Amino acid sequence: MRHISSDVVVVGAGPAGSLAARTAAENGVHVLLLEEHPKVGLPVFCAEGLSLKGIEDAGLEPKPPIVCQEILKARVYAPDKNYVDLTSSGWKGYTLNRDAFDSALAEKAVMAGVELRTSTKVTDVIREGDEIVGVRALDDDGSLEVKSKVVIGADGHASIVRIRSGFLRWFPDVTPCAQFRLGGLELENPEINECYIGRKIAPGGYAWVFPKSSEIANVGVGVRRYNDGPSIDYLRKFVDSDPRFRDAEILLVNGGLCPTSGTIDRIVDNGVMLVGDAAGQLIPLTGAGIHLAVMAGKMAGEVAAEAVEEGDASAEKLQRYVHRFDDIWGKPITDSRKIVEMLDKFEDADLNTLASILSSDDILNIANGTNVGRTLAKLVTRAPRGIIRLMQAYLR
Ligand SMILES: Cc1cc2nc3c(=O)[nH]c(=O)nc-3n(C[C@H](O)[C@H](O)[C@H](O)COP(=O)(O)OP(=O)(O)OC[C@H]3O[C@@H](n4cnc5c(N)ncnc54)[C@H](O)[C@@H]3O)c2cc1C
């Protein structure tokens, strides 16, 4: 067994981990970033959509190879195939090359002084009394013990740091997703991200077509009530139903799991913090988590450095990170989760009605978890009684 130490150890070099590591290093402490895979960013489990703001907040520029397609709007299809176009002035998004994005973030962390170790899988945390004081890991040379003042678990939805530190073991709700990267397409509008809702298409979730160019797109389905069948079955049905995909070539099969129940109740303890998917920091309705992972990573890295400087990594001190995160993202996440639960009650016919009375701004607010209360209150003035009844629990 080899023994090393660092002020801060970050587990997982996804967006949350690289931003946490970089920010802590920029604030003057020594940081070790451990990634289980040999190459940061691979494999990719993502539809690769991100706003320009998300890219900028990560400290990157929207240039190839980080991005491959500019996105100008999202088109949401109701079950009856009527659609609403979503855009707002000044908004711009991109389809990323997620491997290049993640790898650029890790590079920036290294440039800030972070020590990155790939092919290093964390297997446990080290506990002394009621404090987490490091992690155990396996790399190509065998076992490794890393002692640290703060551990940041940025190791995704199946976080070993979360499980072994005594936090909630698993999320109350998750959305399993299946995705094909399809090639050989001739998309007319590659600058539009398409989303399809409806119980038949994707119960409790949605199907998406996120173009990477006019020839290539990420086509996927997330299905929350997976008892109805696995998401891959819904994906095959969705792809078969669209003539644009008839001659497509499947370039990649991936997918993954989105924790869609909202941030778990406790995400810091003595000597340890959770960030990104590990903490459930994702917008439940859309499954968008990259921007939140970036922002949470920055905040956690800042607070970890403060804790090291002040010689106090107690849960109470680390709670500052939770306050900073919740001040900005707490309400959008909880409101978005309420919308998910509300929409569970909607049959396809109700969704058609809802889509016909919602404006583009209303849908954007609902999708992003912003101004949700006001948007629903406004809806009551023009929604049919049946829809108001379904919204009732949320309006109270
Ligand atoms: C199918 C699908 C599509 C999605 N599409 C989008 C989208 O279009 N836009 C969007 O914003 N969000 C999307 N998301 C969500 C988004 O991918 C996540 O929210 C985001 O990646 C979270 O970042 P993270 O850094 O917290 O975790 P991750 O990106 O999961 O990174 C975790 C890192 O930790 C590493 N790791 C795990 N365990 C260990 C261990 N024991 N030891 C060492 N390293 C470890 C992993 O290898 C990985 O590199 C999608 C999710 C899925 C599943």
PDBQT file of the ligand as one rigid body, heavy atoms in Angstrom, charges set to zero:
ROOT
HETATM    1  C1  LIG A 401     -28.122  10.033 -21.610  1.00  0.00    +0.000 C 
HETATM    2  C2  LIG A 401     -27.818  11.312 -20.926  1.00  0.00    +0.000 A 
HETATM    3  C3  LIG A 401     -27.907  12.502 -21.609  1.00  0.00    +0.000 A 
HETATM    4  C4  LIG A 401     -27.606  13.709 -20.980  1.00  0.00    +0.000 A 
HETATM    5  N1  LIG A 401     -27.662  14.845 -21.727  1.00  0.00    +0.000 NA
HETATM    6  C5  LIG A 401     -27.367  16.033 -21.134  1.00  0.00    +0.000 A 
HETATM    7  C6  LIG A 401     -27.368  17.220 -21.912  1.00  0.00    +0.000 A 
HETATM    8  O1  LIG A 401     -27.602  17.218 -23.122  1.00  0.00    +0.000 OA
HETATM    9  N2  LIG A 401     -27.092  18.389 -21.269  1.00  0.00    +0.000 N 
HETATM   10  C7  LIG A 401     -26.816  18.447 -19.933  1.00  0.00    +0.000 A 
HETATM   11  O2  LIG A 401     -26.598  19.530 -19.385  1.00  0.00    +0.000 OA
HETATM   12  N3  LIG A 401     -26.808  17.316 -19.186  1.00  0.00    +0.000 NA
HETATM   13  C8  LIG A 401     -27.039  16.117 -19.759  1.00  0.00    +0.000 A 
HETATM   14  N4  LIG A 401     -26.988  14.969 -18.999  1.00  0.00    +0.000 N 
HETATM   15  C9  LIG A 401     -26.579  15.066 -17.601  1.00  0.00    +0.000 C 
HETATM   16  C10 LIG A 401     -25.070  15.318 -17.490  1.00  0.00    +0.000 C 
HETATM   17  O3  LIG A 401     -24.376  14.397 -18.294  1.00  0.00    +0.000 OA
HETATM   18  C11 LIG A 401     -24.609  15.199 -16.040  1.00  0.00    +0.000 C 
HETATM   19  O4  LIG A 401     -25.464  15.945 -15.223  1.00  0.00    +0.000 OA
HETATM   20  C12 LIG A 401     -23.176  15.698 -15.884  1.00  0.00    +0.000 C 
HETATM   21  O5  LIG A 401     -22.278  14.895 -16.593  1.00  0.00    +0.000 OA
HETATM   22  C13 LIG A 401     -22.775  15.697 -14.409  1.00  0.00    +0.000 C 
HETATM   23  O6  LIG A 401     -21.407  15.989 -14.288  1.00  0.00    +0.000 OA
HETATM   24  P1  LIG A 401     -20.578  15.373 -13.074  1.00  0.00    +0.000 P 
HETATM   25  O7  LIG A 401     -19.202  15.934 -13.193  1.00  0.00    +0.000 OA
HETATM   26  O8  LIG A 401     -21.321  15.548 -11.816  1.00  0.00    +0.000 OA
HETATM   27  O9  LIG A 401     -20.566  13.799 -13.314  1.00  0.00    +0.000 OA
HETATM   28  P2  LIG A 401     -19.998  12.945 -14.511  1.00  0.00    +0.000 P 
HETATM   29  O10 LIG A 401     -19.967  13.715 -15.749  1.00  0.00    +0.000 OA
HETATM   30  O11 LIG A 401     -20.752  11.669 -14.460  1.00  0.00    +0.000 OA
HETATM   31  O12 LIG A 401     -18.483  12.671 -14.100  1.00  0.00    +0.000 OA
HETATM   32  C14 LIG A 401     -18.147  11.774 -13.062  1.00  0.00    +0.000 C 
HETATM   33  C15 LIG A 401     -16.705  11.352 -13.261  1.00  0.00    +0.000 C 
HETATM   34  O13 LIG A 401     -16.303  10.557 -12.149  1.00  0.00    +0.000 OA
HETATM   35  C16 LIG A 401     -15.593   9.422 -12.616  1.00  0.00    +0.000 C 
HETATM   36  N5  LIG A 401     -15.718   8.383 -11.572  1.00  0.00    +0.000 N 
HETATM   37  C17 LIG A 401     -16.836   7.722 -11.224  1.00  0.00    +0.000 A 
HETATM   38  N6  LIG A 401     -16.594   6.867 -10.207  1.00  0.00    +0.000 NA
HETATM   39  C18 LIG A 401     -15.270   7.009  -9.907  1.00  0.00    +0.000 A 
HETATM   40  C19 LIG A 401     -14.420   6.390  -8.955  1.00  0.00    +0.000 A 
HETATM   41  N7  LIG A 401     -14.877   5.474  -8.087  1.00  0.00    +0.000 N 
HETATM   42  N8  LIG A 401     -13.096   6.755  -8.918  1.00  0.00    +0.000 NA
HETATM   43  C20 LIG A 401     -12.626   7.706  -9.797  1.00  0.00    +0.000 A 
HETATM   44  N9  LIG A 401     -13.397   8.308 -10.728  1.00  0.00    +0.000 NA
HETATM   45  C21 LIG A 401     -14.710   7.978 -10.771  1.00  0.00    +0.000 A 
HETATM   46  C22 LIG A 401     -16.259   9.081 -13.932  1.00  0.00    +0.000 C 
HETATM   47  O14 LIG A 401     -15.431   8.292 -14.745  1.00  0.00    +0.000 OA
HETATM   48  C23 LIG A 401     -16.508  10.470 -14.506  1.00  0.00    +0.000 C 
HETATM   49  O15 LIG A 401     -15.397  10.926 -15.228  1.00  0.00    +0.000 OA
HETATM   50  C24 LIG A 401     -27.256  13.735 -19.611  1.00  0.00    +0.000 A 
HETATM   51  C25 LIG A 401     -27.185  12.544 -18.892  1.00  0.00    +0.000 A 
HETATM   52  C26 LIG A 401     -27.453  11.344 -19.539  1.00  0.00    +0.000 A 
HETATM   53  C27 LIG A 401     -27.340  10.076 -18.766  1.00  0.00    +0.000 C 
ENDROOT
TORSDOF 0
